[in-house]
Amino acid sequence: MEDVLAVYRLAHDPRFPVVCMDESSKQLVGEVRAPIPAAPGRGQIVDHEYVRHGVATLFVEVEPLAGRRHVEVTERRTRQDWARFIKAMLDERYPAAIKVRLVMDNLNTQDLASLYETFPPAEAPSGRALGNPSHAQARQLAEHRRDRAKRTQRPMPVPPPPRSRHHAS
């Protein structure tokens, strides 16, 4: 944890940006019935029933000292998805960086080996990035931004509890 806090205290340097990365799976739901719009004296009426449309993964990167963030949505969360996200981050959003100081989870998908499994060695961008501090579970900033984005969405409807078949007499 101290390693992560030390990274957060570093001064902003575009050649060595500090980037927090996190991902989250989200269930995709749709309406069964169209909501009834709000009217004077009452709010919008939304039916609690919903239909599932699968899941999506949000990959979030935040550079707090520069005030930048980027979000990508994928259909799954695999080692290859993570590797493509990191390669795009380095090649497209940080091409001038000498080394990106990346703060992220220590998940099985978030590993340098994922880059070599996904790309030929000449294309794997591991040389100029991925200085992940040990014990980097504290990627609070990326989680904070992700959670803030969640709060701006309509909450997922929750179906009512099933009725019991056994009634007390």
N, C-alpha and C positions, 0 to 999 in steps of 0.2 A: 504494500500500500504506500509506503514511504517513497518507493521508486516512482509511482504514478504521480504523487503530489509534487515531487521534485521536477518532473517533466512539466507539470502544469505551471510551475513558477518560472520557467524559462521565458526570456524575453522573446517577443515576436521576431522571427527571422524568416523571410520568404524562401531562403535557400534551404532551411531546415524546419518546415512547418510542423506543428503539433496537430495531429488529426485524430479525433475520437471516432471510432467506428462501432456500430452495433447493428444487429438485425433482429427482426421479429416477424413471426408468422401471424397472419390475420385471416379469420374466416370471412368469406365474401357472402353476404346475404342480400336478398332482394325482397321486395314487397309482394305479397300475394294479392292484396287489394290496394288500390291507390289511396294515399292519405287524403282525408277531407281537410281542405285548407282552413286556416284560422279565419274566424269571423269576429265582428265586434262582440266583446263579452266572453269569448272562449278561444282557447288555443287550438292548434292543429290537432286533429284526431288521427291517431295512427293505430292500426290493428296490430296486435301482438304477434300474429302469425307471420312467418317468414319462410322463404325457400332458400336452401343452400346453393351457392354457386362455386363451391370449392374453396381453396385457400390460396393466398399469395404471400410472398415474403418481401418485407421492406428492408433494404440495405440502406443504412443511414451513415453519412460521414459528416462530421462537424469540425470546423477549424475555429475554435472559440476566439482566438486572438485576432483573427482577420474578419470575424463575423460572417463566415461562409458556411453553407450547408448544402448537401446534395443528397437526394433520395432516389433510389431505383427500386422498381418493383419487378420481381421475377415470379415464375410459377412454382419454384421449389427452392430449397436451401441445400445445395450440394457443395462439395469441395470445388467443383468446376465453376459454379455460380459465384462463389466467393472469389476465386482466382480471377475470373473475368471482371468482377467489380473492382478489385485491387489494380489490375492492369489498366483498366480504363481510368481509374483515379490518377494513376501515375502518368500515363501517356497523354491524357486529355486535360485533366484539371490541374496537374502539378508538373508540367513538362520541364520547367526550369529548376525544380527542386533538386538539390544534390542528394538529400536524404529526407524522407518523410518519417517523422517520429509518430508512429501509429500506436494508439492506445486502444486495445480491444480485448474481448473475451479470450480465454485460452480454450476455445472449443476445438473439437477434432477437425472441423472443417476449416478453421482459421489457422493454417499452418503453412510454412514456407514450402513444404513438400507438395501442397496443393498446386502451387504455381508450376512446379516441374511435372506434375501429373497432367496438367492441362495444356501447357505450352512446351515447345521444344526448348532446350536449354538456352539457345541464343535469344529467344523471345521472352523467357521468364524474367520479370523485372526485379528479382530479389536483391540485386546489387545496390540499388539506390533507395531502398525503402525498408520499411518494416522493422524499425527499431522499437519493438514492443517491450516495455518495461516488464519485469517479472511481477507476478501477482497483479496483473492488470484487470482484474474483475471490476475495478472501480472506473468504469467508463461512464460515470454519472451524467456527464454533459450530453452525450449522445442519447442516453436513455431519457434524460429530461426533455430534450427536443422531441423525441419519439412520443413520449407520454403527452407532451403539450399538443402534438398533432392529433393524438387520440381524442383529447378532450374537445377538440373543435369539430369532431365528427358526431353524427347522431348516434347515441348509444344503441348497441345491438338489442333488438327486442328479446325479451325473455318469455318463453311460453309459460302458461300457468301450470302449477303442479298437477299431476294426474289425480283424478278422483279415486278415492279408495273404493274397492268393490265390497268391502266389509263395512256395513253400516251398523252402528250401535242401535239396539232396539230399546 
